[in-house]
Every structure is written in structure tokens, then in C-alpha cells.
Amino acid sequence: MASLTLSKGSNLSLTKADPGLTRAMVGLGWDPRTTAGEMFDLDASALLVSARGKVRSNDDFIFYNQLEAKDGSVVHQGDNRTGEGEGDDEQILIDLTKVAADVDKVVIVVSIDQAEARRQNFGMVRGAFCRVVNDVTGQEVVRYDLTEDAASETCMIFAEIYRHGGEWKFRAVGQGYASGLAGLATDFGVVLD
């Protein structure tokens, strides 16, 4: 089975593309543009969002300081602070069989840590991608390569994994936020201290 590559705004039925998919590994990668300034530290996050378009509580915000959903459905594999090396820079595991029935979608986000202080944005990042791999078979199911210039954005929704008509689907989103991870998380109902 060959992996499919999507463009921005495209959808794919994960259920149809890989009927045996129960554990999805979402791999996220990027390469900072070479710079003589501050190092880049990009962070992956996931938000478990209900049909209202909001998280049910702050427990649904999975990131470097809260690596696992309480029900174990989503597990962040840890922070990579440099983005160096080949392949995935950070990974998020989603056990589709454990995702609560009142969770409509898992929103996959990547943000630049201290972007404002370091004067960094996604226009300085290249080679960004998001891919879904069957964590049981190791087979890549779908990939989305971000190609747009997001020069003013410090946080981006890379993709969504969502329910539709009894299926799990993948949407290539590529939507940027200039307000950083805090602004995006707040928009989804996360209450920040």
C-alpha cells in the first residue's frame, strides 16, 4: 500500500485507506532555516475537540507539559528541542479505539517556542510535514507537506483527525496563527493561567 500525499484542504478517509488502522502515529517534521541567530524550538501539540469546537477541559490539551490524555487515547512522545536529524522531529500517538465518543476531532498543532522574543516565524521554517503511520504495521498512510509561506505565523494547525459518518478522516489544514500557541489554545477553549 502506497502512502498518499495530500495538498492543503484535502481530506482522506483513514478508515478506507487503512481499514486495520487503530493506533495512529502522527509524525511531525521541520527544518529551521539556517540562521546565525537564536536556535529554533518547535513544539507539537494536540487538542481533543468536541462537536462544539472546543476542548472539554484543559485535560484535552496535550503538549510538552502534559504529555498524555487522561484516558490514554493521545500520547505525546516528548519534546525535540532542536529539529535536527532526519525523519519525524516529534510524534503523537493516537489510539483511535480509546478516543472518547464526545471527542469530534484531534487537532494537530505545531508552534514555535518563544517566537516573539526570538523574532521567529514559520516563514523561517522549511520542509514541514505531517504524516500518519499505522503504529502496528509501520505503514505510512498519508502525508501532508506544508509548502506555503507563513511569514507572520508563529503557530500552525497542521492537520485534523476527525470522525465523519463512522469513519476516521484526515484533513490537511495548514492554517496559521499569529497569536502563537497561547492564542490558538485559547480559541479552542483552553483556560490559561
C-alpha positions, 0 to 999 in steps of 0.5 A: 500500500502506497502512502498518499500525499495530500495538498492543503484542504484535502481530506482522506478517509483513514478508515478506507485507506487503512481499514486495520488502522487503530493506533495512529502515529502522527509524525511531525517534521521541520527544518529551521532555516539556517540562521546565525541567530537564536536556535529554533524550538518547535513544539507539537501539540494536540487538542481533543475537540468536541462537536462544539469546537472546543476542548472539554477541559484543559485535560484535552490539551496535550503538549510538552507539559502534559504529555498524555490524555487522561484516558490514554487515547493521545500520547505525546512522545516528548519534546525535540528541542532542536529539529535536527536529524532526519525523519519525524522531529516529534510524534503523537500517538493516537489510539483511535479505539480509546478516543472518547465518543464526545471527542469530534476531532484531534487537532494537530498543532505545531508552534514555535517556542518563544517566537516573539522574543526570538523574532521567529516565524514559520516563514523561517521554517522549511520542509514541514510535514505531517504524516500518519503511520499505522503504529502496528504495521509501520505503514505510512498512510498519508502525508501532508507537506506544508509548502506555503509561506507563513511569514507572520505565523508563529503557530500552525494547525497542521492537520485534523483527525476527525470522525465523519459518518463512522469513519476516521478522516484526515484533513490537511489544514495548514492554517496559521496563527499569529497569536502563537500557541497561547492564542490558538489554545485559547480559541479552542477553549483552553483556560490559561493561567 
